[in-house]
Amino acid sequence: MAPPVVGLTGGIGSGKTTALHRFAALGARTVNADELARSLYLTDDDVRRGAIEIVGPEAYFPDGTLDRAAVARVIFADDAARLRLNALIHPRVHAAVERTIRAETAAPLVVVEAALIFESGGLLPLLTAGVIVVTAGDQARIERVRQRDGATAEAVRRRMAAQLPPETALSRATYVLTNSGPVAELERQVDALYQCLTGG
């Protein structure tokens, strides 16, 4: 019998990856769509060529690895470029996620983390248990991303503005995790939701 599959999303800096790690620690099979995308940038020749065409040669370092900061600078300043890159990468990521889900039979739960679950729409039919949205205040999110990426507050705000408004995501959520306090509080919420989703 196939395990339930739930999506996990939230704006940049909301804490969705922290929540994903907690689900994994509890025994869920986790799938990170961003990691799959990063792999495709390196292993799929069509994606590599498309990224260079859309972003420019600065999309990759001389050693062939993806320059994520350079890509972010372009796509969060140019809506058309972002839409083109999403159209290139999303169908391939969705196919990879689907293959992973179809192959999983042993785990009690599958959790798929993706920043653009609602925007791209392609994963929604796979999410039999709905979508979890992780939410946090704007200032907390900005500070987390500044510390994590070394980005300026202005750059973080541009990335936030390019994403689905939090209130829209919350209106579409099946479950909500609030990450406004200590990590232990977020983990407590994940623990409770894990029990709910697995029938524990």
SEFI-928176 format. One record per residue (C-alpha): residue in three letters; x, y, z. Coordinates in steps of 0.2 Angstrom, whole numbers, padded with zeros to 4 digits, always signed. Layout:
<bagus>
ALAXYZ
...
</bagus>
This chain:
<bagus>
MET+0000+0000+0000
ALA+0007+0017-0005
PRO+0011+0029+0010
PRO+0002+0046+0011
VAL+0011+0060+0002
VAL+0011+0077+0009
GLY+0019+0093+0001
LEU+0029+0105+0012
THR+0031+0123+0007
GLY+0034+0141+0013
GLY+0042+0157+0009
ILE+0061+0159+0009
GLY+0068+0159+0026
SER+0052+0152+0034
GLY+0060+0136+0040
LYS+0053+0123+0028
THR+0070+0114+0027
THR+0071+0113+0046
ALA+0054+0105+0046
LEU+0059+0093+0032
HIS+0074+0087+0043
ARG+0063+0084+0057
PHE+0051+0073+0047
ALA+0065+0063+0041
ALA+0071+0061+0059
LEU+0054+0054+0063
GLY+0055+0041+0049
ALA+0047+0050+0034
ARG+0054+0048+0017
THR+0058+0065+0012
VAL+0061+0073-0006
ASN+0069+0090-0008
ALA+0063+0097-0025
ASP+0077+0110-0024
GLU+0090+0097-0022
LEU+0083+0088-0037
ALA+0084+0104-0047
ARG+0102+0108-0042
SER+0106+0090-0048
LEU+0098+0093-0065
TYR+0107+0109-0068
LEU+0123+0099-0067
THR+0118+0082-0075
ASP+0105+0087-0089
ASP+0113+0095-0104
ASP+0097+0103-0110
VAL+0095+0111-0093
ARG+0113+0117-0093
ARG+0111+0125-0111
GLY+0094+0133-0106
ALA+0101+0140-0090
ILE+0116+0148-0100
GLU+0104+0155-0113
ILE+0092+0162-0100
VAL+0105+0168-0087
GLY+0121+0170-0097
PRO+0137+0161-0095
GLU+0139+0167-0077
ALA+0126+0154-0073
TYR+0140+0142-0070
PHE+0157+0144-0062
PRO+0173+0140-0072
ASP+0173+0122-0064
GLY+0156+0119-0071
THR+0146+0120-0055
LEU+0131+0131-0054
ASP+0133+0149-0047
ARG+0116+0150-0038
ALA+0120+0168-0032
ALA+0122+0173-0050
VAL+0106+0164-0056
ALA+0096+0172-0041
ARG+0102+0189-0046
VAL+0095+0187-0063
ILE+0079+0178-0060
PHE+0073+0189-0046
ALA+0076+0205-0055
ASP+0068+0198-0072
ASP+0051+0190-0071
ALA+0052+0184-0089
ALA+0069+0175-0086
ARG+0062+0167-0070
LEU+0047+0161-0079
ARG+0057+0154-0093
LEU+0069+0145-0081
ASN+0054+0138-0071
ALA+0047+0131-0087
LEU+0063+0123-0091
ILE+0066+0115-0074
HIS+0049+0112-0066
PRO+0043+0098-0078
ARG+0059+0088-0075
VAL+0059+0090-0057
HIS+0040+0085-0056
ALA+0045+0069-0066
ALA+0059+0065-0054
VAL+0048+0068-0039
GLU+0034+0057-0046
ARG+0047+0043-0049
THR+0053+0044-0031
ILE+0035+0043-0024
ARG+0030+0028-0035
ALA+0045+0018-0030
GLU+0042+0021-0011
THR+0032+0008-0002
ALA+0040+0005+0015
ALA+0040+0023+0023
PRO+0025+0028+0034
LEU+0024+0045+0025
VAL+0032+0054+0010
VAL+0036+0073+0012
VAL+0040+0083-0003
GLU+0048+0100+0000
ALA+0046+0112-0014
ALA+0046+0131-0013
LEU+0034+0133-0028
ILE+0021+0119-0025
PHE+0006+0131-0027
GLU+0014+0142-0041
SER+0019+0128-0053
GLY+0005+0116-0049
GLY+0013+0101-0056
LEU+0016+0092-0040
LEU-0002+0095-0032
PRO-0010+0079-0040
LEU+0004+0068-0032
LEU+0000+0075-0014
THR-0013+0063-0007
ALA-0012+0071+0010
GLY-0012+0089+0006
VAL+0000+0103+0008
ILE+0009+0109+0024
VAL+0014+0128+0024
VAL+0027+0134+0036
THR+0025+0152+0041
ALA+0036+0165+0050
GLY+0036+0184+0051
ASP+0045+0194+0038
GLN+0059+0201+0049
ALA+0063+0184+0055
ARG+0064+0177+0038
ILE+0075+0191+0032
GLU+0087+0189+0046
ARG+0088+0170+0043
VAL+0092+0172+0025
ARG+0105+0185+0028
GLN+0114+0174+0040
ARG+0112+0159+0029
ASP+0116+0166+0012
GLY+0126+0182+0016
ALA+0112+0192+0006
THR+0107+0210+0009
ALA+0090+0213+0016
GLU+0085+0222+0000
ALA+0090+0206-0010
VAL+0080+0195+0002
ARG+0065+0206+0000
ARG+0066+0205-0019
ARG+0065+0186-0017
MET+0051+0187-0005
ALA+0041+0198-0017
ALA+0043+0186-0031
GLN+0035+0172-0021
LEU+0017+0169-0017
PRO+0011+0180-0004
PRO+0010+0171+0013
GLU-0008+0175+0015
THR-0012+0166-0001
ALA-0002+0151+0003
LEU-0010+0150+0020
SER-0027+0151+0012
ARG-0023+0135+0002
ALA-0014+0126+0016
THR-0021+0109+0022
TYR-0009+0111+0038
VAL+0001+0126+0045
LEU+0017+0126+0055
THR+0021+0142+0063
ASN+0040+0145+0065
SER+0040+0161+0075
GLY+0050+0154+0090
PRO+0063+0142+0095
VAL+0067+0127+0084
ALA+0061+0116+0097
GLU+0043+0123+0095
LEU+0043+0120+0077
GLU+0049+0102+0080
ARG+0035+0100+0092
GLN+0023+0105+0079
VAL+0031+0093+0066
ASP+0030+0079+0079
ALA+0012+0081+0082
LEU+0008+0082+0063
TYR+0018+0067+0059
GLN+0008+0057+0072
CYS-0008+0064+0064
LEU-0003+0060+0046
THR+0003+0042+0050
GLY-0011+0038+0061
GLY+0000+0037+0077
</bagus>
